Amino acid sequence: MDTQPRNESPHKGRSGLRRIVNAFGYSKAGLAAAYRNEAAFRQEVLLAALMIPLALFLPASGIGRALMIGSVMLVLVVELLNSAVEAVVDRVSLEDHALAKRAKDIGSAAVMLALVNVPITWALVLFG
């Protein structure tokens, strides 16, 4: 008897501890793929590797440090999502299409907003 609901992916199926272990492996593979294939992600990882330790040494409260580090981590998260959108769009079709362009442009705009958020957050924490 099939235990999968009819409208779900046939690739789902594990539960409990096995699902958590699998999810960790998929996440690790996703980070590796992004680092290997996305120049922007590599650049943002380098910035994060510099900025996160810096946040720990600058004069800020615990909450301020959390905000500073969180703003940097948000850039990485949004870049991963943007890269995923771009990969799916490219998988569907490499043709020029208005909706494909819109999806990629919106993803890019999300990354830009996350990047703009970093100096604003840092300035407010350090000088606000």
C-alpha positions as CSV (number, residue, x, y, z in Angstrom):
1,M,0.0,0.0,0.0
2,D,1.3,3.4,-1.0
3,T,1.7,5.8,2.0
4,Q,2.3,8.9,-0.1
5,P,-0.6,11.4,-0.4
6,R,-1.6,11.6,-4.1
7,N,-0.4,15.2,-4.6
8,E,3.0,15.0,-3.1
9,S,6.4,14.3,-4.6
10,P,7.3,10.6,-4.9
11,H,10.7,11.6,-3.6
12,K,9.4,12.3,-0.2
13,G,9.0,9.5,2.2
14,R,11.3,9.2,5.1
15,S,10.3,10.4,8.6
16,G,11.9,10.8,12.0
17,L,15.6,10.6,12.5
18,R,16.2,9.3,8.9
19,R,14.5,12.4,7.5
20,I,16.7,14.7,9.6
21,V,19.9,12.9,8.5
22,N,18.8,13.0,4.8
23,A,17.9,16.7,5.1
24,F,21.3,17.5,6.5
25,G,22.9,15.7,3.6
26,Y,20.8,17.5,1.1
27,S,21.6,20.8,2.7
28,K,25.3,20.1,2.7
29,A,25.1,19.1,-1.0
30,G,23.2,22.4,-1.7
31,L,25.8,24.5,0.0
32,A,28.6,22.7,-1.9
33,A,26.8,23.1,-5.2
34,A,26.2,26.8,-4.6
35,Y,29.8,27.4,-3.6
36,R,31.1,25.5,-6.6
37,N,28.7,27.0,-9.2
38,E,27.8,30.5,-8.0
39,A,30.5,33.2,-8.0
40,A,28.2,35.6,-6.1
41,F,27.7,33.0,-3.4
42,R,31.5,32.5,-3.1
43,Q,32.0,36.3,-2.8
44,E,29.3,36.6,-0.1
45,V,30.8,33.7,1.8
46,L,34.1,35.5,1.8
47,L,32.5,38.7,3.1
48,A,30.6,36.7,5.8
49,A,33.9,35.0,6.8
50,L,35.3,38.5,7.4
51,M,32.3,40.3,8.8
52,I,31.0,37.7,11.2
53,P,34.2,37.5,13.3
54,L,34.4,41.3,13.1
55,A,30.9,41.6,14.5
56,L,32.0,39.6,17.5
57,F,34.9,42.1,18.3
58,L,33.0,45.4,17.7
59,P,31.5,47.2,20.6
60,A,27.9,46.1,20.5
61,S,25.4,44.4,22.8
62,G,24.5,40.8,22.4
63,I,21.4,41.7,20.5
64,G,23.4,44.1,18.3
65,R,25.9,41.4,17.5
66,A,23.0,39.0,16.7
67,L,21.5,41.6,14.3
68,M,24.8,42.3,12.6
69,I,25.5,38.6,12.1
70,G,21.9,37.9,11.1
71,S,22.0,40.6,8.4
72,V,25.1,38.9,6.9
73,M,23.5,35.5,7.1
74,L,20.4,36.8,5.5
75,V,22.4,37.7,2.4
76,L,23.6,34.1,2.2
77,V,20.1,32.7,2.6
78,V,18.6,35.0,0.0
79,E,21.5,34.2,-2.4
80,L,20.8,30.5,-2.0
81,L,17.1,31.0,-2.8
82,N,18.0,33.2,-5.8
83,S,20.4,30.6,-7.1
84,A,17.7,28.0,-6.7
85,V,15.2,30.1,-8.7
86,E,17.7,30.7,-11.4
87,A,18.5,26.9,-11.6
88,V,14.9,26.0,-11.9
89,V,14.2,28.7,-14.5
90,D,17.2,27.5,-16.6
91,R,16.1,23.8,-16.2
92,V,12.7,24.6,-17.5
93,S,14.0,26.5,-20.5
94,L,17.0,28.5,-21.7
95,E,14.9,30.5,-24.1
96,D,14.4,34.2,-23.5
97,H,11.0,34.6,-21.9
98,A,9.5,37.6,-20.1
99,L,8.4,35.4,-17.1
100,A,11.9,33.8,-16.8
101,K,13.5,37.3,-16.9
102,R,11.0,38.5,-14.3
103,A,11.7,35.6,-11.9
104,K,15.5,36.1,-12.2
105,D,15.2,39.9,-11.8
106,I,13.0,39.5,-8.7
107,G,15.5,37.1,-7.2
108,S,18.3,39.5,-8.0
109,A,16.3,42.4,-6.4
110,A,15.9,40.3,-3.2
111,V,19.6,39.8,-3.0
112,M,20.2,43.5,-3.5
113,L,17.8,44.4,-0.7
114,A,19.5,41.9,1.6
115,L,22.9,43.5,0.8
116,V,21.6,47.0,1.4
117,N,20.2,45.8,4.7
118,V,23.8,44.9,6.0
119,P,25.3,48.4,6.2
120,I,22.1,49.9,7.4
121,T,21.9,47.3,10.2
122,W,25.5,47.6,11.1
123,A,25.4,51.5,11.1
124,L,22.3,51.5,13.4
125,V,23.8,49.0,15.8
126,L,27.2,50.8,15.9
127,F,26.2,54.4,15.6
128,G,22.5,54.5,16.3
